[in-house]
Amino acid sequence: MSLYEDDWQGHVLVYHPEMAGQEDVVKRAVEDPKHLREGDYPDSRAFEIESATNPEGIRVFVRYEREMFVDGGIPGNVTTAYPINSKKYQSRVGPIIYTRPDTGKKK
């Protein structure tokens, strides 16, 4: 998984400046998401994680080099990341396809 400086500076921070300094949160979201959703394209997924700064969490979109990525090993890159705000923005993500098991520990 890649997060390119051009995507971070040219998109994420331009449209979602509140994500400044939250690269580690983006990394954690992809590595250990609370929820994984179908994305708005067949070659994308939306990773969601809890956030200390936003009650609804953070959402990170990843697009893969090809649609057949479910077996793993297919490179992808982060295209955007933002605090979830369901009251302000209608999301184009699909249904949840994975939920992290509750281990009783706080992340």
N, C-alpha and C positions, 0 to 999 in steps of 0.2 A: 504494500500500500504506500502511496506517495502523497505528500502534500507539498506542492510546488510553491515557491516564493511568489511567483506571478499570480497564482490563484489566490493565495492568502492576502497579499497586498492589493491586487487588482480587483478582487471580487469580495472576498469575505469581509475585509476591514473597511472597504468602501461602503458596502450595503449593511454591514452588521458591525459597526465600530465597537460595540460592547464586547466583542470577542477578542479584543486586543489582550495579549498576554495569556490566552487560554489554549495555546497549542497543546499543552499536556492533557487538557480535558478532551480535546479532539482525539488525541492518540488513545486515551483510555476508552472513549466511546467506541472506537473501531475495534480495539482489542478485547473489551469486555462490556458489550452493550447491555443495558437493561432490557431494551426491546430492539428487535430488528424488523423492519417493515419492507414490503415491496416498495420500490422507488417509482418515480413518475415515468421512467423509461424501462424497457425490458432488460437493459444492461446496467441497472442501478439498484442500489439498496440505500435505505435510510437507517442509520444507527442512532439510537437514543440512549442517553445516560442521565443520571441524576446530576443536579447542579446545586452548589451551595448559594449561588447568586440568582437562580431562577427556579421557582417552585415547580414548573412543568418540565424542567430539564433542558438539555441541549440536543439538537438534532444535527447529524453530520451526513451529508450525501456523498456517496462514492459511486463513480462510474467505472465499469470494467472494460477491458480492451475488446471483449466479445461477450455475447449473451450467455454462452455456455460456461459460466463461472462457478456453478454450484458445487462442483467437485474440488474447488480450491486450486491454488497454483496459478491463477490468472491475475496478471497485474491490473491494478486499478488506481485511480487517484481521487482525492478529496476534491469535490467541486464547490461545495459550500458548507458552512456551519453557522448555526444561529440558535439563539435562545427560543424555545418553543413558546408561542403565545397564541393559544387557540381562540381567544376572544377577539384578538386584533387581526389575525391572518388566518385565512382558510388554507389548509395544507393540501397538497396534491399527492400525499403519500398513500400507499395502499395499506392493506390490513397487516396486522402484526403476524409475522411468521416464526418468531422465536421470542421467548421471554426467559431471561436469566433465572435459574432456579433460586429460590429464597433460601439462603443458608443461615439466616438469622444474624449475620454480621453486617455491619454498616460499612459502606465503601467510602 
